[in-house]
Amino acid sequence: MEATTLISIEDYLGNTSFNPDVEYIDGELKERTMVVSAHGLTQSLISGWFFAHEDEWRVRAGVEIRTQVSATRVRLPDVVVDRASRWPAILIEPPLIVIEVLSPHDSYVETQRLASDYQAMGIPNIWLIDPETRTGRVCRGAIWEETRRFAVEDTAIHLELDWLFGRLDRYDRE
């Protein structure tokens, strides 16, 4: 078994030279799964959806924003959506929405760990999108409910999966 070198959260947060960026989990640096083109395209389309509604909904979207979910964990959600007018370099307050886009190599166990970390931080809307199966799920406690339309309760903020997957299908045909 290989020895693991632990680093402090301060050393991690002070280092901006990780390329690609890595998550920080209990003292260890954790590389993210290599993404495939559908993953990156899905991230871009989701961000574009929220940019198109930015003024109407008063939201901002960002991709892979460092989000400190606890004192010993920093995650890089695929897409973050929040109402903040300015974001710090590292989010320490729970954003409105985090969206994870599944890649073929993502595991159920890791997806559950992500959701648990996001819930512990107090993020109210945790959404999961699988571009391969063209499905979406919203996390409600320990339950993942399938949906075709994500929505933030008591707001106009939403994401239409038929629109998203229609765009992906169009790119696949071209």
C-alpha positions in Angstrom: 0.0 0.0 0.0 1.4 3.4 -1.0 1.9 6.0 1.7 -0.3 9.2 1.3 1.2 12.6 1.9 -1.3 14.9 3.7 -1.3 18.6 3.2 -3.1 21.3 5.2 -6.3 23.0 4.0 -4.3 26.3 4.1 -1.7 24.9 1.7 -4.4 23.6 -0.6 -6.4 26.9 -0.6 -3.2 28.9 -1.1 -2.2 26.9 -4.2 -3.7 27.9 -7.5 -1.3 26.0 -9.7 -3.1 22.6 -9.8 -3.7 21.9 -13.4 -6.3 20.5 -13.8 -7.6 21.6 -10.4 -8.0 18.9 -7.7 -10.4 18.4 -4.9 -9.3 18.4 -1.3 -10.7 15.6 0.9 -9.5 15.2 4.5 -5.9 16.2 3.8 -5.5 14.4 0.5 -5.6 15.8 -3.0 -8.1 14.0 -5.2 -7.9 14.1 -8.9 -11.3 14.3 -10.7 -12.3 11.7 -13.3 -11.1 12.6 -16.8 -14.0 14.1 -18.6 -15.2 13.2 -22.0 -16.4 15.7 -24.6 -20.1 15.2 -23.8 -19.3 16.1 -20.2 -17.7 19.4 -21.1 -20.3 20.2 -23.6 -23.1 19.5 -21.1 -21.4 21.8 -18.6 -21.1 24.6 -21.2 -24.8 24.2 -22.2 -26.0 24.3 -18.6 -23.9 27.4 -17.9 -25.2 29.0 -21.0 -28.8 28.3 -20.0 -28.2 30.2 -16.7 -26.3 33.0 -18.4 -29.3 33.5 -20.7 -31.5 33.9 -17.7 -29.0 35.8 -15.5 -30.8 39.1 -15.4 -34.3 37.6 -15.2 -33.5 35.3 -12.3 -30.6 37.3 -10.8 -28.2 34.3 -10.8 -24.7 33.6 -11.8 -23.3 30.3 -13.0 -19.8 29.0 -12.9 -18.0 25.7 -13.8 -15.8 23.9 -11.3 -15.7 26.6 -8.7 -13.8 25.6 -5.5 -16.5 25.1 -2.9 -15.5 24.4 0.7 -18.2 22.1 1.9 -16.6 21.5 5.3 -13.5 22.4 7.3 -11.6 19.5 5.7 -13.2 19.2 2.2 -13.2 21.3 -0.9 -15.2 20.1 -3.9 -15.3 21.2 -7.5 -19.0 20.9 -8.6 -19.4 20.7 -12.4 -21.7 23.7 -12.3 -22.5 26.1 -9.5 -25.5 28.5 -9.6 -25.9 31.2 -7.0 -27.6 34.6 -6.5 -24.4 36.3 -5.3 -23.4 39.3 -7.3 -19.7 38.6 -6.5 -18.1 35.3 -5.7 -15.0 34.8 -3.5 -12.2 32.7 -4.8 -13.5 29.8 -2.8 -17.2 29.5 -2.0 -17.7 29.0 1.8 -21.4 29.8 1.9 -23.8 27.3 0.3 -24.7 28.2 -3.3 -28.3 27.9 -4.5 -27.6 25.0 -6.9 -24.9 22.5 -7.6 -25.1 20.3 -10.7 -23.0 17.2 -11.2 -22.7 15.8 -14.8 -21.9 12.1 -14.8 -19.1 10.7 -16.8 -18.9 7.0 -17.8 -16.3 6.4 -15.1 -18.2 8.0 -12.2 -19.3 5.6 -9.5 -22.5 5.5 -7.5 -20.5 5.5 -4.3 -18.7 8.7 -5.2 -21.9 10.4 -6.4 -23.4 9.6 -3.0 -20.3 11.1 -1.2 -20.6 14.2 -3.3 -24.3 14.6 -2.4 -23.6 14.0 1.3 -21.0 16.7 1.3 -23.3 19.1 -0.5 -26.1 18.4 1.9 -23.8 18.8 4.9 -22.9 22.3 3.6 -26.6 23.2 3.3 -26.9 23.4 -0.5 -30.7 23.3 -1.1 -30.6 22.1 -4.7 -28.4 19.2 -5.8 -29.0 18.0 -9.4 -27.4 15.1 -11.3 -27.4 14.9 -15.1 -26.3 11.9 -17.1 -25.7 12.9 -20.7 -25.2 9.2 -21.8 -28.6 8.0 -20.6 -30.3 11.4 -21.1 -31.6 11.4 -17.6 -31.7 13.8 -14.6 -32.1 13.3 -10.9 -32.7 15.6 -8.0 -31.4 14.7 -4.6 -34.0 14.8 -1.8 -32.3 13.6 1.4 -31.1 10.1 0.6 -33.4 9.7 -2.4 -32.6 10.5 -6.0 -35.8 11.3 -7.9 -35.8 11.2 -11.7 -37.0 14.4 -13.4 -37.2 16.1 -16.8 -37.4 19.6 -15.3 -35.3 20.8 -12.5 -36.8 23.7 -10.5 -35.9 25.8 -7.5 -38.9 25.9 -5.2 -40.9 29.1 -5.1 -38.9 30.7 -7.9 -38.9 30.8 -11.7 -35.4 29.2 -11.7 -35.4 26.0 -13.6 -33.5 23.8 -16.2 -35.4 22.0 -18.9 -33.7 18.7 -19.7 -35.6 18.3 -23.0 -33.9 21.6 -24.1 -30.5 20.4 -22.9 -30.7 16.9 -24.4 -32.1 18.3 -27.6 -29.0 20.5 -27.9 -26.7 17.5 -27.2 -28.6 15.5 -29.8 -28.1 18.3 -32.3 -24.4 18.4 -31.7 -24.2 14.6 -32.0 -25.9 14.8 -35.5 -23.6 17.5 -36.8 
